[in-house]
């Protein structure tokens, strides 16, 4: 059973996670989720442990049950400009900015996070980083599901314009088929040019 809250002060807590950090193409997505204090859902888990069908079913439940939820997106061009680590932090900050309810405490999957200061606030919110937090806390698990499903939808839509790269199946991750398509056809405007797309090869832009 995943835990409800990390903080012990009764603060309004938002869980954050991102999707797409290791991809060769596409934006990085993040989500932030705030649940009611007494919320329970035994079906929630780390998005990587769930089937695509179950993730989409749970997305509906999360959006229905959450006090607030929001997405943050950072484009491939922004990733190339500020690097993927900073882009992941920025995506989570954008998700937190977009919440209809302001959190008082933030929990984040992983071991690194740039402190988040809400608009017009004087200091950052307290936060905790939790390794494998998407398998420990409900709000982080929910954020992982929202970030993953919305990013998959985005990559499937892009696949319609660039079917050679198989983004409807690989979501932009560095599969052998994706790299082979890059070698054969070059890159698209959605590829991350700062990433090592192919070793020791200069790639023309499609």
Rosetta blueprint (number, residue, H / E / L):
1 X L
2 X L
3 X E
4 X L
5 X L
6 X L
7 X L
8 X L
9 X L
10 X L
11 X L
12 X L
13 X E
14 X E
15 X E
16 X E
17 X E
18 X E
19 X E
20 X L
21 X L
22 X L
23 X L
24 X L
25 X E
26 X L
27 X L
28 X E
29 X E
30 X E
31 X E
32 X E
33 X E
34 X E
35 X L
36 X L
37 X L
38 X L
39 X L
40 X L
41 X L
42 X L
43 X L
44 X L
45 X L
46 X L
47 X H
48 X H
49 X H
50 X L
51 X L
52 X H
53 X H
54 X H
55 X H
56 X H
57 X H
58 X H
59 X H
60 X H
61 X H
62 X H
63 X H
64 X H
65 X H
66 X L
67 X L
68 X E
69 X E
70 X E
71 X E
72 X E
73 X E
74 X E
75 X L
76 X H
77 X H
78 X H
79 X H
80 X H
81 X H
82 X H
83 X L
84 X H
85 X H
86 X H
87 X H
88 X H
89 X H
90 X H
91 X H
92 X H
93 X H
94 X H
95 X H
96 X H
97 X H
98 X H
99 X L
100 X L
101 X L
102 X L
103 X L
104 X L
105 X E
106 X E
107 X E
108 X E
109 X E
110 X L
111 X L
112 X L
113 X L
114 X L
115 X L
116 X L
117 X L
118 X L
119 X L
120 X L
121 X L
122 X L
123 X L
124 X L
125 X L
126 X E
127 X E
128 X E
129 X E
130 X E
131 X L
132 X L
133 X H
134 X H
135 X H
136 X L
137 X E
138 X H
139 X H
140 X H
141 X H
142 X H
143 X H
144 X H
145 X H
146 X H
147 X H
148 X H
149 X H
150 X H
151 X H
152 X H
153 X H
154 X H
155 X H
156 X H
157 X H
158 X H
159 X H
160 X L
161 X L
162 X L
163 X H
164 X H
165 X H
166 X L
167 X H
168 X H
169 X H
170 X H
171 X L
172 X L
173 X L
174 X L
175 X L
176 X H
177 X H
178 X H
179 X H
180 X H
181 X H
182 X H
183 X H
184 X H
185 X H
186 X L
187 X E
188 X L
189 X L
190 X L
191 X E
192 X L
193 X L
194 X L
195 X L
196 X L
197 X L
198 X L
199 X L
200 X L
201 X L
202 X L
203 X L
204 X L
205 X E
206 X L
